[in-house]
Protein backbone atom coordinates (compact mmCIF):
# COMPACT_ATOMS: atom_id res chain seq x y z
CA UNK A 1 0.00 0.00 0.00
CA UNK A 2 1.40 3.40 -0.94
CA UNK A 3 0.46 7.02 -0.74
CA UNK A 4 1.94 10.50 -0.93
CA UNK A 5 0.69 13.48 1.04
CA UNK A 6 1.28 17.01 -0.22
CA UNK A 7 -0.32 20.12 1.24
CA UNK A 8 0.18 23.86 1.41
CA UNK A 9 2.64 25.62 3.69
CA UNK A 10 1.26 27.55 6.62
CA UNK A 11 0.46 31.19 6.04
CA UNK A 12 2.57 34.05 7.36
CA UNK A 13 -0.18 35.20 9.70
CA UNK A 14 -0.16 31.99 11.74
CA UNK A 15 3.63 31.92 11.86
CA UNK A 16 3.76 35.48 13.19
CA UNK A 17 1.15 34.71 15.84
CA UNK A 18 3.01 31.63 17.04
CA UNK A 19 6.25 33.59 17.38
CA UNK A 20 4.60 35.85 19.95
CA UNK A 21 2.72 32.97 21.63
CA UNK A 22 5.83 31.04 22.64
CA UNK A 23 6.87 33.52 25.33
CA UNK A 24 3.57 33.11 27.16
CA UNK A 25 3.57 29.37 26.65
CA UNK A 26 6.61 28.85 28.89
CA UNK A 27 4.73 30.04 31.98
CA UNK A 28 2.70 26.84 32.29
CA UNK A 29 5.61 24.61 31.33
CA UNK A 30 7.71 25.93 34.22
CA UNK A 31 5.31 24.28 36.66
CA UNK A 32 6.17 20.80 35.33
CA UNK A 33 9.31 18.78 35.77
CA UNK A 34 11.43 19.75 32.79
CA UNK A 35 14.47 18.16 31.22
CA UNK A 36 17.54 20.35 31.46
CA UNK A 37 19.41 21.20 28.27
CA UNK A 38 22.44 18.95 28.12
CA UNK A 39 20.78 16.18 30.12
CA UNK A 40 18.29 15.08 27.47
CA UNK A 41 18.84 11.80 25.61
CA UNK A 42 20.40 12.48 22.20
CA UNK A 43 19.75 10.75 18.89
CA UNK A 44 22.61 11.23 16.43
CA UNK A 45 21.15 12.00 12.99
CA UNK A 46 23.52 10.78 10.29
CA UNK A 47 23.70 12.56 6.95
CA UNK A 48 22.23 10.83 3.91
CA UNK A 49 25.03 10.23 1.42
CA UNK A 50 22.86 8.61 -1.24
CA UNK A 51 19.42 9.50 -2.64
CA UNK A 52 16.39 8.26 -0.72
CA UNK A 53 13.25 7.11 -2.50
CA UNK A 54 10.18 7.38 -0.27
CA UNK A 55 8.52 4.00 -0.74
CA UNK A 56 8.26 2.46 2.74
CA UNK A 57 10.80 -0.24 1.92
CA UNK A 58 14.16 0.96 3.33
CA UNK A 59 15.98 -0.42 0.28
CA UNK A 60 18.13 2.68 -0.18
CA UNK A 61 21.80 2.37 0.78
CA UNK A 62 21.63 5.60 2.81
CA UNK A 63 19.59 3.89 5.55
CA UNK A 64 22.51 1.59 6.42
CA UNK A 65 24.21 4.55 8.08
CA UNK A 66 21.24 5.50 10.30
CA UNK A 67 21.25 4.90 14.05
CA UNK A 68 18.62 2.30 14.99
CA UNK A 69 16.73 2.84 18.25
CA UNK A 70 13.72 1.13 19.80
CA UNK A 71 10.60 2.37 21.55
CA UNK A 72 11.17 1.13 25.10
CA UNK A 73 8.65 3.21 27.05
CA UNK A 74 5.13 1.77 27.14
CA UNK A 75 1.89 3.27 28.45
CA UNK A 76 -1.56 1.76 28.84
CA UNK A 77 0.02 -1.63 28.19
CA UNK A 78 -1.24 -4.47 30.36
CA UNK A 79 -0.92 -7.44 27.97
CA UNK A 80 2.08 -8.79 26.01
CA UNK A 81 0.40 -7.81 22.73
CA UNK A 82 0.38 -4.19 23.96
CA UNK A 83 4.20 -4.16 23.95
CA UNK A 84 5.02 -4.92 20.34
CA UNK A 85 8.51 -4.08 19.06
CA UNK A 86 9.20 -0.84 17.22
CA UNK A 87 12.34 0.53 15.56
CA UNK A 88 13.09 4.09 14.47
CA UNK A 89 15.68 5.60 12.13
CA UNK A 90 16.33 9.17 11.00
CA UNK A 91 18.59 10.83 8.41
CA UNK A 92 19.00 14.33 7.01
CA UNK A 93 20.36 16.17 4.00
CA UNK A 94 20.50 19.83 3.02
CA UNK A 95 16.76 19.95 2.33
CA UNK A 96 14.90 17.40 4.48
CA UNK A 97 14.54 15.09 7.43
CA UNK A 98 13.92 11.41 6.64
CA UNK A 99 12.17 9.09 9.10
CA UNK A 100 11.69 5.35 9.02
CA UNK A 101 9.38 3.46 11.40
CA UNK A 102 9.44 -0.33 11.57
CA UNK A 103 6.64 -1.89 13.63
CA UNK A 104 5.89 -5.46 14.53
CA UNK A 105 2.11 -5.75 14.61
CA UNK A 106 -0.04 -8.89 14.88
CA UNK A 107 -3.29 -7.05 14.14
CA UNK A 108 -3.26 -4.17 11.65
CA UNK A 109 -6.09 -1.81 12.57
CA UNK A 110 -7.04 1.25 10.53
CA UNK A 111 -10.42 2.99 10.53
CA UNK A 112 -9.83 6.73 10.21
CA UNK A 113 -10.21 8.06 6.66
CA UNK A 114 -10.71 11.80 7.25
CA UNK A 115 -7.74 14.22 7.07
CA UNK A 116 -6.85 16.11 10.27
CA UNK A 117 -9.13 13.93 12.36
CA UNK A 118 -8.10 11.01 14.62
CA UNK A 119 -5.57 8.61 13.07
CA UNK A 120 -4.05 8.30 16.56
CA UNK A 121 -6.92 5.97 17.49
CA UNK A 122 -5.57 3.51 14.91
CA UNK A 123 -2.17 1.92 14.39
CA UNK A 124 -0.32 5.16 13.87
CA UNK A 125 3.19 6.65 13.60
CA UNK A 126 3.72 10.09 15.14
CA UNK A 127 6.59 12.58 15.02
CA UNK A 128 6.87 15.81 17.02
CA UNK A 129 9.67 18.31 16.42
CA UNK A 130 10.83 21.65 17.82
CA UNK A 131 13.50 23.21 15.55
CA UNK A 132 15.57 24.47 18.50
CA UNK A 133 17.13 22.52 21.41
CA UNK A 134 15.09 24.13 24.18
CA UNK A 135 11.87 22.56 25.44
CA UNK A 136 9.47 25.35 24.55
CA UNK A 137 5.76 24.63 24.79
CA UNK A 138 5.04 24.20 21.12
CA UNK A 139 5.91 21.74 18.41
CA UNK A 140 5.10 20.63 14.88
CA UNK A 141 3.21 17.33 14.78
CA UNK A 142 2.77 14.64 12.13
CA UNK A 143 0.45 11.67 12.72
CA UNK A 144 -0.24 9.10 10.00
CA UNK A 145 -2.06 5.76 9.86
CA UNK A 146 -1.98 3.26 7.00
CA UNK A 147 -4.54 5.30 5.06
CA UNK A 148 -1.74 7.85 4.65
CA UNK A 149 -2.96 10.86 2.63
CA UNK A 150 -6.59 10.12 3.41
CA UNK A 151 -6.15 10.48 7.15
CA UNK A 152 -2.90 12.34 7.82
CA UNK A 153 -3.09 14.71 10.80
CA UNK A 154 -0.53 17.50 10.86
CA UNK A 155 -0.61 20.53 13.08
CA UNK A 156 1.19 23.05 15.24
CA UNK A 157 0.68 22.22 18.89
CA UNK A 158 0.50 24.91 21.59
CA UNK A 159 0.82 22.80 24.74
CA UNK A 160 -1.22 23.91 27.79
CA UNK A 161 -1.63 27.32 26.21
CA UNK A 162 -4.55 28.65 28.29
CA UNK A 163 -5.99 27.35 31.57
CA UNK A 164 -3.84 24.23 31.10
CA UNK A 165 -5.63 23.49 27.85
CA UNK A 166 -3.69 22.72 24.70
CA UNK A 167 -4.51 24.05 21.25
CA UNK A 168 -3.92 22.42 17.86
CA UNK A 169 -3.55 24.62 14.78
CA UNK A 170 -4.74 22.08 12.23
CA UNK A 171 -4.86 24.66 9.45
CA UNK A 172 -1.14 24.03 9.15
CA UNK A 173 -0.91 21.96 5.97
CA UNK A 174 2.76 21.31 5.16
CA UNK A 175 4.13 19.64 2.05
CA UNK A 176 5.74 16.32 2.94
CA UNK A 177 5.81 12.73 1.72
CA UNK A 178 4.97 9.50 3.48
CA UNK A 179 4.59 5.97 2.19
CA UNK A 180 4.07 2.61 3.83
CA UNK A 181 4.25 -1.11 3.26
CA UNK A 182 2.67 -3.80 5.40
CA UNK A 183 2.60 -7.56 5.82
CA UNK A 184 -0.87 -8.76 6.77
CA UNK A 185 -4.53 -7.88 6.31
CA UNK A 186 -6.09 -4.70 7.63
CA UNK A 187 -9.02 -4.85 10.08
CA UNK A 188 -9.14 -8.65 10.17
CA UNK A 189 -8.78 -10.03 13.68
CA UNK A 190 -9.06 -13.64 12.52
CA UNK A 191 -5.50 -13.86 11.20
CA UNK A 192 -2.08 -12.92 12.58
CA UNK A 193 -0.26 -10.08 10.83
CA UNK A 194 3.48 -9.38 10.92
CA UNK A 195 3.71 -5.60 10.85
CA UNK A 196 4.19 -2.46 8.81
CA UNK A 197 6.81 0.10 7.83
CA UNK A 198 6.40 3.82 7.26
CA UNK A 199 8.85 6.22 5.62
CA UNK A 200 8.68 10.04 5.76
CA UNK A 201 10.39 12.91 4.00
CA UNK A 202 9.78 16.21 5.82
CA UNK A 203 11.38 19.19 4.04
CA UNK A 204 12.84 21.80 6.36
CA UNK A 205 10.69 24.32 4.47
CA UNK A 206 7.63 22.55 5.94
CA UNK A 207 8.61 23.93 9.33
CA UNK A 208 7.56 27.44 8.33
CA UNK A 209 11.04 28.96 8.63
CA UNK A 210 11.31 28.01 12.30
CA UNK A 211 14.34 25.95 11.28
CA UNK A 212 16.17 29.21 10.55
CA UNK A 213 16.59 29.80 14.30
CA UNK A 214 18.95 26.82 14.43
CA UNK A 215 19.85 25.92 10.86
CA UNK A 216 20.57 22.22 10.29
CA UNK A 217 24.30 21.55 10.25
CA UNK A 218 26.73 19.31 12.10
CA UNK A 219 26.49 19.90 15.86
CA UNK A 220 23.09 21.63 15.84
CA UNK A 221 20.46 20.10 18.14
CA UNK A 222 16.68 20.11 17.90
CA UNK A 223 14.10 18.70 20.31
CA UNK A 224 11.80 15.87 19.16
CA UNK A 225 9.72 12.87 20.15
CA UNK A 226 8.69 9.77 18.17
CA UNK A 227 5.52 7.90 19.17
CA UNK A 228 3.65 4.75 18.23
CA UNK A 229 -0.06 4.26 18.78
CA UNK A 230 -1.03 0.59 18.67
CA UNK A 231 -4.61 -0.64 18.49
CA UNK A 232 -5.36 -4.33 18.04
CA UNK A 233 -9.15 -4.57 18.19
CA UNK A 234 -11.14 -2.96 15.39
CA UNK A 235 -14.22 -2.22 17.51
CA UNK A 236 -12.37 -1.11 20.64
CA UNK A 237 -10.97 2.39 21.17
CA UNK A 238 -8.36 1.11 23.62
CA UNK A 239 -4.79 1.45 22.41
CA UNK A 240 -1.34 1.19 23.92
CA UNK A 241 1.28 3.87 23.37
CA UNK A 242 5.05 3.62 23.16
CA UNK A 243 7.63 6.40 22.85
CA UNK A 244 11.27 6.89 22.02
CA UNK A 245 11.86 9.14 25.04
CA UNK A 246 10.15 8.73 28.44
CA UNK A 247 7.07 10.82 29.28
CA UNK A 248 6.72 12.58 32.62
CA UNK A 249 2.99 11.95 33.06
CA UNK A 250 1.03 10.06 30.38
CA UNK A 251 -2.20 11.47 31.84
CA UNK A 252 -1.15 14.79 30.30
CA UNK A 253 -0.90 13.05 26.88
CA UNK A 254 2.21 12.53 24.74
CA UNK A 255 2.48 16.19 23.73
CA UNK A 256 4.86 17.34 26.45
CA UNK A 257 7.69 19.34 24.84
CA UNK A 258 9.51 19.53 28.17
CA UNK A 259 9.95 15.75 27.94
CA UNK A 260 11.34 15.64 24.41
CA UNK A 261 14.80 14.30 23.70
CA UNK A 262 17.26 15.78 21.24
CA UNK A 263 18.37 15.06 17.73
CA UNK A 264 21.90 16.13 16.87
CA UNK A 265 22.81 16.62 13.23
CA UNK A 266 26.11 14.98 12.28
CA UNK A 267 28.27 14.69 9.17
CA UNK A 268 28.79 10.98 9.72
N, C-alpha and C positions, 0 to 999 in steps of 0.2 A: 504494500500500500504506500502511495507516495502523495505528496502535496507540497505546494509552495505558497507561502503567505507573503503578500506585498501590500503595504498600506501607504498612507500619507504621513509625512513628518508632522510633528506637533507645531502648532502655530506660535508665532512670536509672543502673542499675548499671554498664553499659558506659561511659557518659559519665563517671561518677565515676572509674572505673579509668583511663581515658585521660588525665584531667586530671593524675593522679599519674605516669603513664608518661612524659609529655613531658619532664620534667626529666632522666630517665635517658637518654632517646633522644638528646639533644644530644651525649653523650659520643662516640659513634661518628661523628656528623656532623662533629665538629671535626677529624677526621683527613683529611677530604676538602677539596679546593678549594671554597670557598663564596663565593657572590656576596655582596657587601657591600651592606647597606641603603643605598639612594640611588644605587647603580650598576646596579641591575637594569633591564632594558628595561621600559617602562611602556605598558600598553594603557589608553587613556582610555575608560571605560564611560559612554556617553551615557545620559541618562534617557529612558525611554519616555514620550512625551507622548500617545500614543493607545493604545487597547486592542490586545492581541496575541492572535490566535487561533492555537493550536498545531496546525498542520496540515501543516508541512513545505513550505510553498509560498512564504513570504516576501512575501505579497501585502499585508501590513499596512503602512500608511503610516509607522508608527514605525520600521521597519527602515531607512528612507532616511537617518536621522540617525546610524546606527551606523558606527563606524570599521571599515573593511574591511582585513584583514591576511591575508597568505598564509603557508603552511607552507614555509619555505625551507631547513629543516635535514633532510637525508635520511640514513638509516642502513640498512645492508644493501641498498643500491640499486646494482646493477651493470649494469642495462639501462635504456634510456630509459623503458620502460613502468613501471619501479619509481619513477619520479619524476613522477607525475601531479599536476596542479595541484589545490590545495586553498585555499579561502577560509574565513575565520572572522569572525563578528560577535558582539557581545554588547551587551545592554542591561540596564537595571535599573529597577525601580519600588520602591515602599515595601514590597512583599511578596516579590519574586522576582528572580532572575537569569534572563535569557533568552539562549539560545545558538542560533546558526545556523551549521551546517557546510554547505559547498557543495563537492562533490568531483567532479572529472572522473574517470571510471573506465571503461575499455574492456572490463572483464570483471567483472561483479558476482558476487561469490562469498560465499555464506552457507550454513554447514552447522550451526552450533551452534543448538540448540533448547531447551537446559536452562538455567533461571535460575541465576545465580551460578556459571556454569561457565567456558567459555573463548570468549567472543565475539571476543576479541582475536586469535584465529587466523583470523578472517574479515575481510572489509571491515568496519571498525569505527571509530566515533568515540569518543574518550575525553576526559574532562575531570577534572582534579585541582584541588582548591582548598583553601587554608589560610586561614581567616577572620581572619588577622592578617598584617601585612607581613613578619614575620620568617620565616626559612627553617627552621622547626622540623622535626623528623623525623617528621612525620605529615601525613596529608592525607585528605580525603574524595575518593573516586573513583567515577566513573560511566563505564561502558563499555557501548556498545550497538551491535549489528549490525542488519541490516534485518529481523530477526525481532522486534525491539523487545521487547515485554513478555515474549515467550517465552524470551528469552535475555539479558535485561539483567543486568549484573553491577555491583553497587554495594557499596561496602565502606568501611571505615576502614582506612587503611594505616599501619602502624607500621614505618618504614623502617629496616632493619638494627638491629632491636631487641635481638637477643641473638646473640652470636657471629657478627656480621655477617649474620645471617639476618633477613629481613623477615617480618612477620606481617600477614595480612589478616583483619579482623573482618568476615566476610561476613554475620553475623547482623544487621548494620545494614541495615534495609529502609526507606528513606525514601519519602515520598510525593512523586512528581514526575511530570511529563508529558513524553513524547517522541513525535514522529510523524515520518514520513519519506515522501518521494516519490522515485521513480526512473524513469530512462529507459533501458530495456533489458530483458534477460531474465536471471533469476538462475540461476547454475550452468550456463550454456550457453556453452562456449568456442568454439562454431562461428560465433557472430555477434560484432559489435562494438558494445558498449554505449556510452552517453554519460556516465552518471554518476548520482549520487544526492544528495539534500539531506536534512538532519536538523535538526529544531528541538526545543529543550528549554525547559521551564520548571521551574526548581529553586527552590522556595520557601525563603526564608531559614530558616524553621522546620525544614526538612529537615536543617539543619546542627547539630541537637541543641543549640541555644543557644550554640554556640561563636561565632556571629556577634555575640553580646552583648559580647564582648571589644573589638571594634572595629565598632560599629554602622554599617551602611551609610548614608553621607551624603556630600555633596560634600567632596572632599579626602581621604577615608579610602582607604587602600590595603590590598589583600589580595594574597597570593601565589597564583599559579595556573600551570597548564600545560595546553595543548590538544594532542592527539595524534591522528594518523591511522594506523591499521593498514591495509595494502593487500595483499590476496592475490589473485592473478590466475589461479591454477590450482586447480581444485576438489580434485584428488587430491594436492596438494603442500602441505606445511605451511609452506614458505618464504613469507615476507612481508617487504615493505619497511615502514619506519616513517618518518614525518615528524612534525616538531614545530614549534610556534610559537616556542619559545625553545630555544636550543642546549643540548645535554646534555653534561655533562663527560666521561662514559665510558659509552657505550651498553652495554658488557659488564655494567654494573651495573643494567641495565634502564632504563626511562623514569621510574621512580618515585623520582626524586632531588629531594626538596624544596629542597635547597640549590642547585638549578639552576633553580628556578622564576623566572618574571618576576613582574611586578606588574600588577594591575588597579587603576585609580584611579577611584573614583566621581565623576562630574561632574554638574552641573545643566544641561549643554548639551543 
